[in-house]
Amino acid sequence: MQNTFDVIIIGSGIVGVSTAWHLRGIGFAGTIAIVERDPSFSHSSTSQAIGGIWQQFSLKENVQMSLYGAKFLKEFAKEQKIDLDFQEHGYLFLADDAAQGTLERNVEQQRKLKADIALLTPALLEQHFPWLNTDGLATGALGLSNEGWFDAHQLHSSMRSAVRDWDVPLIKGSVTEIEHTDTEIRSVMLDNGRRLKCGHLVNATGPNAGILTRMARIRLPIEPRKRSIFMVHGESAPAEMPVLVDPNGVFLRPDGPFHICGVAPDKTDDRRSSASDIEPDPDLFNDIIKPALAARLPGVKEFKIIRSWAGHYDYNNFDQIAVLGPHTRLENFYFANGFSGIGLQQGPAAGRAVAELILHGAYQTLDLSRLGFERIVENQPLEEENLI
Ligand SMILES: Cc1cc2nc3c(=O)[nH]c(=O)nc-3n(C[C@H](O)[C@H](O)[C@H](O)COP(=O)(O)OP(=O)(O)OC[C@H]3O[C@@H](n4cnc5c(N)ncnc54)[C@H](O)[C@@H]3O)c2cc1C
């Protein structure tokens, strides 16, 4: 049994698999293994995600990573001859007077980065979306291409099988210890007693990233934060529409014969949750989502819950932006963590970024150096104004 690998990736969600896929894709010929404690993925963030992709961010790197994600989806589907069911209907972010300036400024920056976003006046919103009540709205921003939703499950499973075909074994086990010196990681210990030595170690453990990193005596501010999703039925709700995002953060989009909606909890209620807490919070639907949808889509009699579920964001409580790249002291320990709700769309770019750092020692495609761990050490948070 092989117990030494050039690269060990812990976690086989979208980010871990993408790292392995890109390593092979850019020509890394060394040995790679992925360690996964739950090959059923029942609790991974990736399996709870709802497949959304959009470029309407304020941080340059977030726009660029999401654009890379959209391009990747299209190319990967073509290459693998699979249908990722990419519904390119856009995200429609609505703004009231208070948020109008920020939204317009962000759209200007997004367009400079080649994101295809249109600004719509209330009159244009009414023209394009006759079911929308524009009361209280000052403007809306709509993604005209590269935005919408796709089959996340299909992407993840197809990438997993592509990686298996490229001689990357999936080793079942939970990493419980990390052996290291002052400057490098040497090996990881699994719960079944197996020790695996590594040249490079990648932390792709999603919401568990902070706990994993503590095994190497490093504090990484990533924690699980619960998010509830509601599948709903609404009589005469529009079957074709973009992902609607109300100024208060409530979102809605079609899903087959039904619709999917959600909202982040109020900041005062949004705190670290236990990874085992997967009970959706019905108060979010009854108190926030339902009244917001009733006001915004007055033609729909009532949205009723068909089913609901909850998963965990890999939440970076420092600045809600991904942490990418090596640790400052343990230089062969790489982070690909803290995506805070957008890791599915950023998974392709994050995997490519980490792969380039391992193979070339520097970014080749997108310069994501501002997302490094240094900013945490130096207490220099970045800012993203548009997270939902
Ligand atoms: C409800 C919900 C909706 C979302 N919707 C979207 C969306 O529309 N668009 C979007 O871009 N993002 C979305 N996200 C966010 C996105 O799902 C995550 O950011 C992304 O899936 C993170 O991927 P990951 O591979 O880092 O983590 P995960 O998918 O959680 O994978 C990590 C893996 O590591 C394994 N692991 C953990 N610890 C260990 C250990 N010690 N040893 C071995 N294995 C370990 C876990 O079992 C897990 O399989 C959503 C998230 C949630 C919860």
The ligand as an SDF file (V2000), in Angstrom:
LIG
                    3D

 53 58  0  0  0  0  0  0  0  0999 V2000
  -27.0960   25.6910    1.3800 C   0  0  0  0  0  0  0  0  0  0  0  0
  -25.8910   26.1040    0.5930 C   0  0  0  0  0  0  0  0  0  0  0  0
  -26.0430   26.6460   -0.6740 C   0  0  0  0  0  0  0  0  0  0  0  0
  -24.9130   27.0240   -1.4180 C   0  0  0  0  0  0  0  0  0  0  0  0
  -25.0910   27.5310   -2.6650 N   0  0  0  0  0  0  0  0  0  0  0  0
  -24.0160   27.9150   -3.3920 C   0  0  0  0  0  0  0  0  0  0  0  0
  -24.1840   28.4390   -4.6970 C   0  0  0  0  0  0  0  0  0  0  0  0
  -25.2850   28.5520   -5.2120 O   0  0  0  0  0  0  0  0  0  0  0  0
  -23.0560   28.8370   -5.3830 N   0  0  0  0  0  0  0  0  0  0  0  0
  -21.8130   28.7470   -4.8450 C   0  0  0  0  0  0  0  0  0  0  0  0
  -20.8420   29.1380   -5.4940 O   0  0  0  0  0  0  0  0  0  0  0  0
  -21.6250   28.2220   -3.5990 N   0  0  0  0  0  0  0  0  0  0  0  0
  -22.6920   27.8160   -2.8610 C   0  0  0  0  0  0  0  0  0  0  0  0
  -22.5160   27.3200   -1.6020 N   0  0  0  0  0  0  0  0  0  0  0  0
  -21.1670   27.2790   -1.0340 C   0  0  0  0  0  0  0  0  0  0  0  0
  -20.4120   26.0750   -1.5420 C   0  0  0  0  0  0  0  0  0  0  0  0
  -21.2400   24.9440   -1.4320 O   0  0  0  0  0  0  0  0  0  0  0  0
  -19.1280   25.8350   -0.7420 C   0  0  0  0  0  0  0  0  0  0  0  0
  -18.3980   27.0500   -0.6220 O   0  0  0  0  0  0  0  0  0  0  0  0
  -18.2580   24.8200   -1.4420 C   0  0  0  0  0  0  0  0  0  0  0  0
  -19.0090   23.6590   -1.7330 O   0  0  0  0  0  0  0  0  0  0  0  0
  -17.0590   24.4430   -0.5930 C   0  0  0  0  0  0  0  0  0  0  0  0
  -16.4520   23.3300   -1.1980 O   0  0  0  0  0  0  0  0  0  0  0  0
  -15.2930   22.5600   -0.4460 P   0  0  0  0  0  0  0  0  0  0  0  0
  -14.8250   21.5080   -1.3700 O   0  0  0  0  0  0  0  0  0  0  0  0
  -14.3010   23.5630    0.0660 O   0  0  0  0  0  0  0  0  0  0  0  0
  -15.9880   21.9650    0.8610 O   0  0  0  0  0  0  0  0  0  0  0  0
  -16.9080   20.6660    1.0540 P   0  0  0  0  0  0  0  0  0  0  0  0
  -17.7960   20.4560   -0.0910 O   0  0  0  0  0  0  0  0  0  0  0  0
  -17.5530   20.7900    2.4000 O   0  0  0  0  0  0  0  0  0  0  0  0
  -15.8730   19.4800    1.0580 O   0  0  0  0  0  0  0  0  0  0  0  0
  -14.9670   19.3080    2.1290 C   0  0  0  0  0  0  0  0  0  0  0  0
  -14.7690   17.8340    2.3340 C   0  0  0  0  0  0  0  0  0  0  0  0
  -13.7410   17.6700    3.3110 O   0  0  0  0  0  0  0  0  0  0  0  0
  -14.0410   16.5110    4.0640 C   0  0  0  0  0  0  0  0  0  0  0  0
  -13.3120   16.6120    5.3390 N   0  0  0  0  0  0  0  0  0  0  0  0
  -13.4670   17.5510    6.3090 C   0  0  0  0  0  0  0  0  0  0  0  0
  -12.6190   17.3310    7.3080 N   0  0  0  0  0  0  0  0  0  0  0  0
  -11.9100   16.2170    6.9960 C   0  0  0  0  0  0  0  0  0  0  0  0
  -10.8980   15.4800    7.6510 C   0  0  0  0  0  0  0  0  0  0  0  0
  -10.4420   15.8520    8.8580 N   0  0  0  0  0  0  0  0  0  0  0  0
  -10.4040   14.3650    7.0530 N   0  0  0  0  0  0  0  0  0  0  0  0
  -10.8660   13.9770    5.8220 C   0  0  0  0  0  0  0  0  0  0  0  0
  -11.8400   14.6330    5.1570 N   0  0  0  0  0  0  0  0  0  0  0  0
  -12.3540   15.7570    5.7290 C   0  0  0  0  0  0  0  0  0  0  0  0
  -15.5550   16.5800    4.2290 C   0  0  0  0  0  0  0  0  0  0  0  0
  -16.0960   15.2830    4.4930 O   0  0  0  0  0  0  0  0  0  0  0  0
  -16.0020   17.1300    2.8670 C   0  0  0  0  0  0  0  0  0  0  0  0
  -16.4070   16.1150    1.9690 O   0  0  0  0  0  0  0  0  0  0  0  0
  -23.6170   26.9000   -0.8480 C   0  0  0  0  0  0  0  0  0  0  0  0
  -23.4720   26.3400    0.4200 C   0  0  0  0  0  0  0  0  0  0  0  0
  -24.5860   25.9390    1.1330 C   0  0  0  0  0  0  0  0  0  0  0  0
  -24.3920   25.3530    2.4870 C   0  0  0  0  0  0  0  0  0  0  0  0
  1  2  1  0
  2  3  1  0
  2 52  2  0
  3  4  2  0
  4  5  1  0
  4 50  1  0
  5  6  2  0
  6  7  1  0
  6 13  1  0
  7  8  2  0
  7  9  1  0
  9 10  1  0
 10 11  2  0
 10 12  1  0
 12 13  2  0
 13 14  1  0
 14 15  1  0
 14 50  1  0
 15 16  1  0
 16 17  1  0
 16 18  1  0
 18 19  1  0
 18 20  1  0
 20 21  1  0
 20 22  1  0
 22 23  1  0
 23 24  1  0
 24 25  2  0
 24 26  1  0
 24 27  1  0
 27 28  1  0
 28 29  2  0
 28 30  1  0
 28 31  1  0
 31 32  1  0
 32 33  1  0
 33 34  1  0
 33 48  1  0
 34 35  1  0
 35 36  1  0
 35 46  1  0
 36 37  1  0
 36 45  1  0
 37 38  2  0
 38 39  1  0
 39 40  1  0
 39 45  2  0
 40 41  1  0
 40 42  2  0
 42 43  1  0
 43 44  2  0
 44 45  1  0
 46 47  1  0
 46 48  1  0
 48 49  1  0
 50 51  2  0
 51 52  1  0
 52 53  1  0
M  END
$$$$
